[in-house]
Amino acid sequence: MVSYAPYATMLATIRLKSMRFHGRHGVLPEEAVLGQPWILDLDLKVDIAQAAATDDLADTVNYAAVYELCRDIVTNERFCLVESLSNRLLAAVLSAHPRVLSATLTVHKPHAPIPGDHAGISLTTTLTRP
């Protein structure tokens, strides 16, 4: 195995793409009752130097656990605003995964209840450790 010991850090992006969940978020009462699909794209900035040297999952971020955390929040909690949902997701990921240095999340609401021909809305936010 190749050792990366001479390097202080090895920054990487772990990308979870197009995670799809059904959630009951939105301002309108029917959104709370019927729900709708939500799509998440999540980029995690991580120092992977130790994981690259050890080849051990414990030395990196388990993206399956991140997926489950996002699924739990989107499917079991309720927010009126996409901004609040995004904040909750990012804060939870950073809290649960101390190896994540920063996270950028795009929340897609493909069936946003606005008139006209469109593919929905999305919000992209980033949360970084102090």
N, C-alpha and C positions, 0 to 999 in steps of 0.2 A: 504494500500500500504506500502511496506517495504521501509524504508528510508536508503540510503547509505551515509548519511551526515558525519559519522565519517571518511570516506575515502576521502583523498585528490583527488584521481583520480581513475577511473575505465577504464583502457585501453581496447579497443576492436578493432577488425578488421571487417570492413564492406567489404564484397567481392562481386564484380559484376563479374560473371563468363560467359565467352563465349558470350560476346556482339558481334553480327555480323552485319557488315555494308558493303556497297559497296562504294569503294573509288577509286580515280584516282591517286594514288601515285606510284612513281617509276621513275627510270631514263630513261627507254625506252619510245619512243614516243607512242607506242601502249598502254602502261599502262595508259597514260594520256587520250587516246581516249576511249579505251574499259573499263578501270577500272577492278577491281577484288575484291573478298571478302577479308575482313579484320576481324580478330577476336581479341577482347581485353579481357584480364583478369586484373581487377583492384582491388587492396587491399588498403583500406583507414584505417589508424590508427587514432582512434578517442577516446577522453575522453568522455565516456558515463555516467559518474556519475550523472550529472544533469538530463539527459534524463531518466535515470533509476528511479530517485527519483520523477520526475514530470509527467512522461508518456506523454510528450508533444513533438510532432515532431519538434517544433521550437528549441528544446534544443539538437538536434542531426543533422546528415547530411541526407538530403532527397536524397536517392539513385535514385529515379526517376528523379530528377533534374540533378544528375550527369550523368545518362544514356543519357538524352537529350543533355547535353553539349557535351559529347563524340560523339554522333551521328551527331550533327551539324558540328563538326570539321572534322570528317572523311569523311562525305559525301559532304561537301561544300568547303573545303579548299584543297589545293594541295601541296604536298611535294615530292621532289625527293628521300629523304633518310628516312628510317624508324627511324633513330635517331632524325631527325627534327620533324617528326610526334609525336614521343613519348614525346619529350621535350614540344611541343605545348600543348599536352593533359595534361600532368602533371602540367605545369605552370597554365593552365586554371582552372583545378580542385582546386588547392591550392588557387588561386586568388579568385575564386567564392565561396569557402567554407572554411571560416576561422577556422572552428572547426576541419578541417583535419590537423593533426600534420605531417603526412608524407603519401606519396602515392607510391605504387609500381605497375608498369604497365608492362604487357607482351603483346607486339604487335605481332600477328601471321600473317604471309603472306604465306598462304597455297599454293599459285600458283606462288611462286617465279620463275622467268624465268632463271633457271639454269639447265644444262643438267643432266640427270640421274634420277634414281628412288628415290624420296624423298617426304616428307610430308611438304615441305616448310621450311621457316626459322622463327625464332622468336627472339625478342630482349626484354630483361627485364631490366628496369631502375627504380631507386628510386629517388624521390625528397623529401627533408625534409626541414621544416621551419628552419630558422637560430635560 
